[in-house]
Structures are given as C-alpha cells and as structure tokens.
Amino acid sequence: MANAVELMQSIENLKEDVPQMAPGDNVKVHVRIVEGDRERLQVFQGVVIRKRGSGVNQSFTVRRIAAHGVGVERTFLLHSPRVEKVEVVSHARVRRSRIYFLRDRRGKAARLKERRS
C-alpha cells in the first residue's frame, strides 16, 4: 500500500514543460538552493554529458568548467522539485549517448560542432 501512495506522489511530481534535450546540448539548469530559512535560484550552465532513466527516475549530468579550469559535474533528477526549470541554450552534434571523452579534453579540443536545425 505504501508503494502505491509513493507512486501516486511521484506521478504528481512529473513536469509537463520539460524541453527536448540530448547529450551535447548546452543547458541552463535553474536549481532552488535553501540556505537556512531563505531560498534562492542558482543557475548551473554546461554541457549535458549523459541522460539516463525514464519516467520519474529520469536524470541527466551537466559538466561545466569552473574557476581555474576545474571541471565540475552535477547530476540532476529531471522531475525533482529542486529543479525549477531547464533551458536549452544550444544543440551540438555528437555521435554517442555518453560523451565522457570531454573530461580528457582541454580548450579548443573540447568544443562540439553545432547541430543545424
């Protein structure tokens, strides 16, 4: 019985306004951050290097280059209440679904070709 209640609650959390995104796309993820009793939105912009799961359990990993050339990766649950919205900035043409090879590349070598629509 508890599983049925959890399932119904998870179905209620499904977002309808999810954009079409694929690995290689440059996205802005607006995340709700709670600091004490205050709440604010923080934008995490980077390249989607992986998508996995389906339905409520769908998640994606975004990689960006932070200060001093340090790579930062964050995994987000797509239908989480913490994720306010996801904006697709640009699309890139990639030939595989997991683009982990970007971890080893620096500078111009880490660029992806833009996908024409």
C-alpha positions in Angstrom: 0.0 0.0 0.0 2.8 2.4 0.8 4.3 1.8 -2.7 1.0 2.8 -4.3 1.0 6.1 -2.3 4.6 6.8 -3.3 3.8 6.1 -6.9 0.9 8.5 -6.9 3.0 11.2 -5.3 5.8 10.7 -7.8 3.3 10.9 -10.7 2.1 14.2 -9.4 5.7 15.5 -9.5 6.1 14.8 -13.2 6.8 18.0 -15.0 5.0 18.8 -18.3 7.2 21.6 -19.6 10.4 19.5 -20.0 12.4 20.7 -23.0 13.8 18.3 -25.6 17.5 17.9 -24.7 20.1 15.4 -25.8 23.8 14.7 -24.9 25.9 17.5 -26.3 23.3 20.2 -25.7 24.3 23.4 -23.7 21.8 23.9 -21.0 21.0 26.3 -18.1 19.6 24.5 -15.1 17.8 26.7 -12.5 18.2 25.0 -9.1 16.4 26.0 -5.9 19.0 26.4 -3.1 17.9 26.5 0.5 20.2 28.4 2.9 18.8 28.4 6.4 15.3 29.9 6.1 16.0 31.6 2.8 15.6 30.2 -0.7 17.2 31.4 -3.9 17.7 30.2 -7.5 21.1 29.3 -8.8 21.9 28.7 -12.5 24.2 25.9 -13.5 25.2 26.2 -17.2 27.1 23.5 -19.0 27.0 20.6 -21.5 24.8 17.6 -21.0 27.2 14.6 -21.0 24.6 11.9 -20.1 20.9 11.2 -19.8 19.6 8.1 -18.1 16.4 6.6 -16.8 12.8 7.1 -17.8 9.7 8.5 -16.2 10.1 9.8 -12.7 13.6 8.5 -12.4 15.0 10.4 -15.4 18.3 12.2 -14.6 20.9 14.0 -16.6 24.5 15.1 -15.9 25.8 18.5 -16.8 29.5 19.4 -17.0 31.0 22.9 -16.9 34.4 24.4 -16.5 34.6 26.4 -13.2 37.3 28.8 -12.0 40.9 28.0 -12.7 39.9 25.4 -15.4 38.5 22.9 -12.9 35.7 20.7 -14.4 32.5 20.4 -12.3 29.8 17.8 -13.0 26.4 17.7 -11.4 23.7 15.2 -11.8 20.1 16.4 -11.6 16.8 14.5 -11.3 14.7 15.9 -14.1 11.4 15.8 -12.2 12.9 17.0 -8.8 11.1 19.8 -7.1 14.6 21.4 -6.6 15.0 21.8 -10.3 13.0 24.9 -11.2 13.5 24.8 -15.0 15.8 23.7 -17.7 16.6 25.9 -20.6 18.4 24.6 -23.7 20.9 27.2 -25.0 22.3 25.4 -28.0 22.4 22.0 -29.6 25.5 20.1 -30.6 26.1 17.2 -32.9 27.5 14.2 -31.1 27.7 10.6 -32.2 27.3 8.8 -28.9 25.0 9.0 -25.9 27.6 9.3 -23.2 30.2 11.9 -24.0 32.7 11.2 -21.2 35.6 11.9 -23.6 35.1 15.6 -22.8 36.7 15.0 -19.4 40.1 14.4 -21.1 39.9 17.4 -23.5 41.0 20.9 -22.8 40.4 24.2 -24.6 39.5 24.1 -28.3 39.7 20.3 -28.3 36.7 20.2 -26.0 34.4 22.1 -28.5 31.5 20.3 -30.1 30.1 21.0 -33.6 26.8 22.9 -33.6 23.7 21.0 -34.8 21.8 22.7 -37.5 18.0 22.6 -37.2 
